Amino acid sequence: MRRPRTAVLGARHWHVPLYVSAWADTHDVVLVQDEEPDQITDIAQRLDASVCGEVEAALDAGPLDLAYVFGAHDRMVDTCLALVERGVPFVVEKPGGLGPEDVERVRDAATSAGIAATVPFVQRGGPVDRALSLAGAPTYQRASFVAGPPKRYRQAGCSWMLEPARSGGGCLVNLAPHFIDLFLQRSRARRVDLVAANLSASLHGEDVEDHATLVLAGDDGSEAIIEVGYAFPASPAKRYCSFTSAGADGYVDVGTSGGVAFTHAADGVTESSIIDVDSDPLYDVFVRQVADTWTDGFAGLPTLADLADTMSLIWTAYQRSPIASTEVSLG
């Protein structure tokens, strides 16, 4: 299969290093772009790609089969619409914009023009998702994913992530989409609504929240509790995570060390196993899936409609829940 001629837009994004090896194996990355082009020369060298500072110049540089859209969230809509106008299929990082109207606009434009697009909801189909599926369709599900402190975005050269006008929010907009998507994809509910939300910036005192809890309810009586945060210390351990799901087939408990306990509903027997709960390797898997499906419209991968469904719940939470901000000293 021919390797897609690819542009990477917004290449200073902190996820990009997780993509590079798989890109080198499966894509022909011809150009990497960022508004600070001198900061992405190492990535360009690894991929034998040209460097560009402006999106429009990157898109005008030559024919493309595919583009990856990273970078500040306030620029995502214009970038995606430019790709649609040029007929270039694309991969867009969540959230896809700063509000529901942004994602819906891109979704509708891509659909109308027949341009394929996908979203790196990398947890879908991964080890945690497969473990939770043992319980069957979720009746009650809980996900807790608490990553490191927000200063890591400044250290990564992505300080815009801590500016609400450019990012749209903090840990909720950044981390929660993966776990809301998992619940929506496995749920048998026809409708899922946000019934409670709490957002706080109390730990680090930034302008974006560093902890958020959502409660989702399906019209079939199902429920999901999603907790995300930037509350874990800077550490080689990177994060805390744990997950549970109760369904007709039993109960699954996944711990932060990867231990899985599945208790069968039929006989009460518990089976134990170990999985890798680190999400970083899942980006390599996703890139290879894109390489396998780009000629088929990204068949089987997440869609812009999935992104819109997920993000609508998150933006509802922002509308309903003001962010509390009282910095707490840990000293």
C-alpha positions as MATLAB code, in Angstrom:
seq = 'MRRPRTAVLGARHWHVPLYVSAWADTHDVVLVQDEEPDQITDIAQRLDASVCGEVEAALDAGPLDLAYVFGAHDRMVDTCLALVERGVPFVVEKPGGLGPEDVERVRDAATSAGIAATVPFVQRGGPVDRALSLAGAPTYQRASFVAGPPKRYRQAGCSWMLEPARSGGGCLVNLAPHFIDLFLQRSRARRVDLVAANLSASLHGEDVEDHATLVLAGDDGSEAIIEVGYAFPASPAKRYCSFTSAGADGYVDVGTSGGVAFTHAADGVTESSIIDVDSDPLYDVFVRQVADTWTDGFAGLPTLADLADTMSLIWTAYQRSPIASTEVSLG';
ca = [
       0.000    0.000    0.000;
       1.266    3.487   -0.890;
       2.294    5.633    2.061;
       0.189    8.816    2.357;
       1.899   12.141    1.668;
       1.276   13.812    4.989;
       1.495   17.219    6.665;
       1.678   17.618   10.437;
       0.132   20.935   11.492;
       0.793   22.396   14.937;
       3.775   20.111   15.495;
       4.800   21.451   18.932;
       1.824   19.666   20.477;
       2.893   17.458   23.386;
       1.403   14.356   21.749;
       3.438   14.634   18.551;
       6.502   12.774   19.923;
       4.211    9.797   20.552;
       3.368    9.681   16.831;
       6.776   10.116   15.252;
       8.040    6.529   15.175;
       4.842    5.199   13.626;
       4.772    8.059   11.113;
       8.309    7.195   10.070;
       7.253    3.578    9.537;
       3.955    4.119    7.728;
       3.596    7.689    6.384;
       5.528    9.904    3.994;
       5.564   13.046    6.137;
       6.634   15.763    3.714;
       6.033   18.830    5.869;
       5.720   19.815    9.527;
       4.258   23.178   10.496;
       4.162   25.284   13.625;
       3.867   28.973   14.423;
       7.339   28.640   15.996;
       9.063   26.676   13.222;
      12.510   26.876   14.803;
      11.171   24.691   17.636;
      10.234   21.732   15.406;
      13.403   21.217   13.389;
      14.301   18.069   15.335;
      10.974   16.466   14.438;
      11.398   17.506   10.821;
      14.850   15.936   10.709;
      13.579   12.659   12.151;
      10.899   12.536    9.452;
      13.028   14.008    6.633;
      10.345   16.669    6.213;
      10.319   20.353    5.340;
       9.438   23.000    7.947;
       6.836   25.713    7.607;
       5.573   28.458    9.933;
       2.091   29.118    8.518;
      -0.782   26.714    7.896;
      -1.807   28.283    4.590;
       1.739   28.122    3.269;
       1.971   24.485    4.349;
      -1.230   23.560    2.540;
      -0.132   25.429   -0.595;
       3.294   23.729   -0.667;
       2.200   20.714   -2.653;
      -0.304   17.886   -3.017;
      -1.242   16.050    0.180;
      -3.053   12.796    0.857;
      -3.518   13.448    4.565;
      -2.995   15.996    7.332;
      -2.823   15.780   11.111;
      -4.264   18.805   12.925;
      -2.731   19.648   16.305;
      -1.947   23.022   17.831;
      -3.964   25.590   19.745;
      -7.656   24.803   19.879;
      -8.716   28.275   18.751;
      -7.153   27.646   15.334;
      -8.473   24.161   14.714;
     -11.687   25.150   12.952;
     -10.001   27.334   10.341;
      -7.361   24.688    9.714;
      -9.915   21.896    9.296;
     -12.097   23.997    7.007;
      -9.056   24.845    4.876;
      -8.357   21.128    4.515;
     -11.971   20.450    3.563;
     -11.788   23.208    0.946;
      -8.689   21.596   -0.535;
     -10.152   18.089   -0.415;
      -7.547   16.747    2.033;
      -8.615   14.023    4.529;
      -7.467   14.757    8.055;
      -6.937   13.594   11.603;
      -7.907   16.214   14.185;
      -7.013   16.169   17.885;
      -9.821   16.723   20.331;
     -11.504   19.069   21.124;
     -11.643   20.308   17.520;
     -12.461   23.880   18.527;
     -13.725   26.041   21.353;
     -17.385   25.046   21.455;
     -20.046   22.732   20.043;
     -20.702   24.978   17.069;
     -17.049   24.643   16.001;
     -17.077   20.852   15.810;
     -20.528   20.798   14.224;
     -19.374   23.265   11.569;
     -16.360   21.128   10.685;
     -18.422   17.926   10.807;
     -21.071   19.340    8.488;
     -18.543   20.821    6.052;
     -16.580   17.566    5.820;
     -19.749   15.518    5.365;
     -21.082   17.845    2.676;
     -17.789   17.767    0.785;
     -17.275   14.023    1.242;
     -13.950   14.519    3.045;
     -12.972   11.777    5.474;
     -11.787   12.699    8.956;
     -10.989   10.879   12.162;
     -10.121   11.648   15.783;
      -7.460   10.017   18.005;
      -9.764    8.616   20.674;
      -6.909    6.238   21.340;
      -8.444    4.513   24.349;
     -11.120    3.017   22.116;
     -10.268   -0.618   21.492;
      -7.273   -0.417   23.829;
      -6.490   -2.581   26.856;
      -8.694   -0.611   29.293;
     -11.625   -0.582   26.875;
     -11.325   -4.326   26.282;
     -11.138   -5.013   30.006;
     -14.216   -2.910   30.775;
     -16.144   -4.628   27.979;
     -15.992   -7.917   29.906;
     -18.879   -6.663   32.056;
     -21.056   -6.112   29.004;
     -22.771   -2.861   28.084;
     -22.120   -0.494   31.005;
     -24.894    0.039   33.500;
     -22.633    1.824   35.969;
     -19.156    2.893   34.894;
     -16.447    4.981   36.511;
     -13.215    6.357   35.075;
     -10.534    8.240   37.001;
      -7.552    9.630   35.104;
      -5.371   12.133   36.958;
      -2.305   13.371   35.086;
       0.631   15.551   36.093;
       0.610   19.257   36.985;
      -0.299   21.922   34.412;
       3.215   23.400   34.361;
       4.177   20.548   32.031;
       2.389   22.365   29.198;
       4.648   25.372   29.622;
       7.653   23.061   29.710;
       6.461   21.427   26.481;
       6.159   24.804   24.731;
       2.351   24.657   24.783;
       1.558   27.421   27.264;
      -1.571   28.225   25.241;
      -3.120   25.154   26.880;
      -3.347   27.192   30.105;
      -5.063   30.138   28.384;
      -8.852   29.528   28.313;
      -9.374   31.761   25.281;
      -7.056   29.525   23.251;
      -7.632   26.091   24.804;
     -11.293   26.278   25.790;
     -10.505   24.716   29.171;
      -8.131   22.566   31.161;
      -8.147   18.930   32.218;
     -11.818   18.459   31.329;
     -11.462   19.453   27.685;
      -8.130   17.656   27.428;
      -8.507   14.342   29.275;
     -12.212   13.579   29.683;
     -13.114   13.100   25.983;
     -11.433    9.684   25.898;
     -13.515    8.271   28.744;
     -16.797    9.861   27.770;
     -16.271    8.344   24.327;
     -15.699    4.891   25.831;
     -18.972    5.095   27.736;
     -20.934    6.398   24.728;
     -19.560    3.689   22.435;
     -20.430    0.823   24.792;
     -23.700    2.224   26.161;
     -27.069    0.963   24.995;
     -28.765    4.234   25.959;
     -30.420    6.162   23.163;
     -29.615    9.426   24.926;
     -26.944   10.368   27.458;
     -27.143   13.637   29.387;
     -24.913   15.500   31.802;
     -26.647   15.538   35.206;
     -23.864   16.926   37.430;
     -20.472   18.583   37.089;
     -17.880   20.174   39.323;
     -14.752   21.965   38.126;
     -11.971   23.377   40.270;
      -8.643   25.152   39.843;
      -7.943   25.100   43.559;
      -4.779   22.998   43.601;
      -2.621   24.975   41.171;
      -4.526   28.259   40.837;
      -4.263   28.439   37.045;
      -6.869   30.030   34.794;
      -7.999   26.562   33.680;
      -9.394   23.820   35.895;
      -7.035   21.207   37.315;
      -9.767   18.819   38.482;
     -13.203   17.966   37.151;
     -15.903   15.423   37.930;
     -18.860   14.678   35.652;
     -21.886   12.482   36.162;
     -23.579   11.244   32.992;
     -26.944    9.475   32.867;
     -28.434    7.420   30.066;
     -32.142    7.186   29.370;
     -31.879    3.454   30.150;
     -30.901    4.154   33.778;
     -27.165    3.812   33.158;
     -24.623    6.119   34.768;
     -20.998    7.124   34.255;
     -18.773    9.062   36.632;
     -15.757   10.678   34.983;
     -12.959   12.170   37.107;
      -9.981   13.862   35.462;
      -7.293   16.142   36.748;
      -3.858   17.688   36.660;
      -3.472   16.769   40.330;
      -0.773   14.078   40.146;
       2.755   15.235   41.037;
       5.488   15.581   38.429;
       6.820   12.030   38.518;
       8.125    9.209   36.323;
       4.852    7.453   37.232;
       3.103   10.113   35.067;
      -0.447    9.604   36.326;
      -3.040    7.831   38.459;
      -5.835    5.933   36.755;
      -8.505    3.432   37.716;
     -11.710    2.189   36.130;
     -14.765    0.102   37.012;
     -17.755   -1.097   35.049;
     -20.862   -3.022   36.093;
     -23.033   -4.712   33.492;
     -25.173   -7.754   32.887;
     -22.111   -9.992   32.589;
     -20.406   -8.922   35.805;
     -18.133   -6.350   37.377;
     -14.685   -5.187   36.218;
     -12.124   -3.335   38.310;
      -8.954   -1.966   36.674;
      -6.275   -0.504   38.947;
      -3.579    2.068   38.291;
      -0.912   -0.672   38.254;
      -2.794   -2.567   35.532;
      -4.396   -5.217   37.685;
      -7.771   -6.371   36.357;
     -10.369   -8.242   38.403;
     -13.453   -9.468   36.546;
     -16.178  -11.025   38.668;
     -18.719  -13.019   36.663;
     -22.373  -12.268   37.340;
     -23.364  -15.888   36.648;
     -21.289  -17.633   39.302;
     -19.429  -14.955   41.263;
     -16.057  -16.290   40.184;
     -13.322  -13.645   39.900;
     -10.650  -13.810   37.221;
      -7.479  -11.723   37.496;
      -5.070  -10.460   34.856;
      -2.596   -7.675   34.167;
      -2.843   -5.130   31.357;
      -0.836   -2.076   30.313;
      -2.853    0.992   31.318;
      -0.308    3.475   29.931;
      -2.069    5.452   27.218;
       1.098    6.709   25.510;
       1.679    3.551   23.367;
      -1.867    3.805   22.021;
      -0.926    6.723   19.757;
       1.462    4.475   17.834;
      -1.379    1.971   17.388;
      -3.698    4.710   16.151;
      -1.210    5.978   13.546;
      -0.890    2.480   12.125;
      -4.684    2.195   11.956;
      -4.791    5.476   10.038;
      -2.155    4.160    7.639;
      -4.270    1.035    7.052;
      -7.546    2.893    6.469;
      -6.789    6.279    4.886;
      -7.733    4.992    1.431;
     -11.039    3.666    2.835;
     -12.194    6.830    4.582;
     -10.760    5.751    7.966;
     -13.222    2.873    8.137;
     -13.848    1.732   11.706;
     -12.083    4.686   13.334;
     -13.752    7.451   15.397;
     -15.631   10.093   13.429;
     -16.335   13.794   13.697;
     -19.872   12.841   14.755;
     -18.370   10.903   17.678;
     -16.289   13.956   18.578;
     -19.364   16.196   18.469;
     -21.348   13.847   20.729;
     -18.529   13.684   23.264;
     -17.638   17.362   23.293;
     -21.258   18.506   23.597;
     -21.371   16.960   27.087;
     -18.098   18.622   28.049;
     -19.105   22.078   26.880;
     -22.393   21.715   28.697;
     -20.357   21.148   31.862;
     -18.400   24.361   31.278;
     -21.625   26.291   30.751;
     -23.193   24.987   33.961;
     -20.237   24.878   36.336;
     -18.049   27.883   37.079;
     -14.478   26.988   37.963;
     -13.597   27.324   41.640;
     -10.086   28.715   42.170;
      -8.517   28.855   45.611;
      -4.867   27.810   45.478;
      -3.940   25.238   48.106;
      -0.378   25.051   49.398;
       1.134   21.583   49.522;
       4.130   22.735   51.519;
];
